[in-house]
Amino acid sequence: MTELKNMSMIKEANVYFDGKVTSRAITLADGTKQTLGIMLPGEYTFDTQAAEIMEMMSGELEIRLPGEENFKTLNTPETFNVPANASFDLKIKTVTDYCCSYIED
């Protein structure tokens, strides 16, 4: 989906890693919660509370998902799932645009 309709957005940005990762929280009409963001080049570890569907829309990056030993290169656009209460690692090579959808139980 390239366009979001009938949604609300929190204007204040979520800022992580000294401003190298930012996002904005939105809620769709059906109650689905998402964040839309940008990551600058660097290496990051993210922790999840809820399960997530990560859609990497553009950029060059590598990922190491929970339980994996090695990083793998993603060819954007690409989507991956991360379980709740887990962590995953990203190596961002170029500015990367992403959308994160949170899966509520």
VEXVEX-31888 format. One record per residue (C-alpha): residue number from 1; residue in one letter; y, x, z. Coordinates in nm, 4 decimals, decimal comma. Layout:
REM VEXVEX-31888
NUM_a_Y_X_Z
...
This chain:
REM VEXVEX-31888
1_m_0,0000_0,0000_0,0000
2_t_0,3284_0,1565_-0,1075
3_e_0,5634_-0,1097_0,0283
4_l_0,5722_-0,2749_0,3698
5_k_0,7136_-0,6263_0,4028
6_n_0,7742_-0,8533_0,7016
7_m_0,7727_-0,5829_0,9654
8_s_0,9855_-0,4632_1,2537
9_m_1,0805_-0,1018_1,3232
10_i_1,1976_0,0869_1,6294
11_k_1,5042_0,2834_1,5203
12_e_1,4568_0,5722_1,7637
13_a_1,2353_0,8473_1,6221
14_n_0,9285_0,9915_1,7919
15_v_0,9870_1,3679_1,7897
16_y_0,7101_1,6223_1,8532
17_f_0,6616_1,9993_1,8325
18_d_1,0329_2,0875_1,8617
19_g_1,1259_1,8462_1,5829
20_k_0,8687_1,9709_1,3327
21_v_0,6856_1,6354_1,3421
22_t_0,8747_1,3052_1,3470
23_s_0,7780_0,9431_1,3036
24_r_0,9074_0,5880_1,3342
25_a_0,7030_0,3091_1,4919
26_i_0,6623_-0,0169_1,3037
27_t_0,4794_-0,3423_1,3673
28_l_0,3572_-0,5489_1,0737
29_a_0,3679_-0,9293_1,0672
30_d_-0,0021_-0,9474_1,1640
31_g_0,0611_-0,7314_1,4744
32_t_-0,0781_-0,4076_1,3292
33_k_0,1003_-0,1038_1,4734
34_q_0,1746_0,1981_1,2558
35_t_0,3897_0,5073_1,2502
36_l_0,5474_0,6552_0,9392
37_g_0,6366_1,0203_0,9568
38_i_0,6948_1,3675_0,8224
39_m_0,5371_1,6974_0,9304
40_l_0,6922_2,0350_0,8548
41_p_0,4766_2,3434_0,7944
42_g_0,2957_2,4656_1,1060
43_e_-0,0214_2,4232_1,3102
44_y_-0,0566_2,1198_1,5363
45_t_-0,3088_1,9613_1,7704
46_f_-0,2812_1,5852_1,8153
47_d_-0,4446_1,3781_2,0900
48_t_-0,5338_1,0135_2,0366
49_q_-0,5425_0,7254_2,2800
50_a_-0,6391_0,4502_2,0347
51_a_-0,8535_0,5080_1,7283
52_e_-0,6412_0,5926_1,4249
53_i_-0,6525_0,5742_1,0489
54_m_-0,4408_0,8570_0,9093
55_e_-0,3148_0,8256_0,5527
56_m_-0,1753_1,1538_0,4230
57_m_0,0445_1,0451_0,1327
58_s_0,1757_1,3817_0,0127
59_g_0,1671_1,7458_0,1117
60_e_-0,0745_2,0360_0,1391
61_l_-0,2776_2,0568_0,4591
62_e_-0,6039_2,1424_0,6274
63_i_-0,7744_1,9406_0,9007
64_r_-1,0363_1,9958_1,1689
65_l_-1,1659_1,6650_1,3040
66_p_-1,3338_1,6186_1,6436
67_g_-1,6758_1,7834_1,6559
68_e_-1,6124_1,9997_1,3486
69_e_-1,5976_2,3789_1,3641
70_n_-1,4141_2,4553_1,0409
71_f_-1,0971_2,3335_0,8749
72_k_-1,1202_2,1529_0,5420
73_t_-0,8507_2,1130_0,2784
74_l_-0,7237_1,7622_0,2097
75_n_-0,6137_1,6610_-0,1380
76_t_-0,3387_1,4076_-0,0842
77_p_-0,3294_1,1192_-0,0997
78_e_-0,6263_1,1021_0,1359
79_t_-0,7251_0,8965_0,4399
80_f_-0,9330_0,9892_0,7441
81_n_-1,0289_0,8255_1,0750
82_v_-0,9926_0,9722_1,4220
83_p_-1,1725_0,8168_1,7212
84_a_-0,9957_0,7092_2,0404
85_n_-0,9498_0,9661_2,3180
86_a_-1,0033_1,2622_2,0877
87_s_-0,8019_1,5476_1,9421
88_f_-0,7749_1,6931_1,5939
89_d_-0,6051_1,9961_1,4422
90_l_-0,3834_2,0189_1,1358
91_k_-0,2527_2,3170_0,9420
92_i_0,0426_2,1874_0,7427
93_k_0,1210_2,4062_0,4398
94_t_0,4074_2,2032_0,2836
95_v_0,6187_1,9100_0,4023
96_t_0,3676_1,6290_0,4526
97_d_0,4338_1,2534_0,4491
98_y_0,1965_1,0362_0,6524
99_c_0,1223_0,6868_0,7809
100_c_-0,0850_0,6338_1,0958
101_s_-0,2438_0,2937_1,1685
102_y_-0,3649_0,2271_1,5223
103_i_-0,6919_0,0405_1,5691
104_e_-0,6813_-0,1866_1,8711
105_d_-1,0028_-0,3032_2,0355
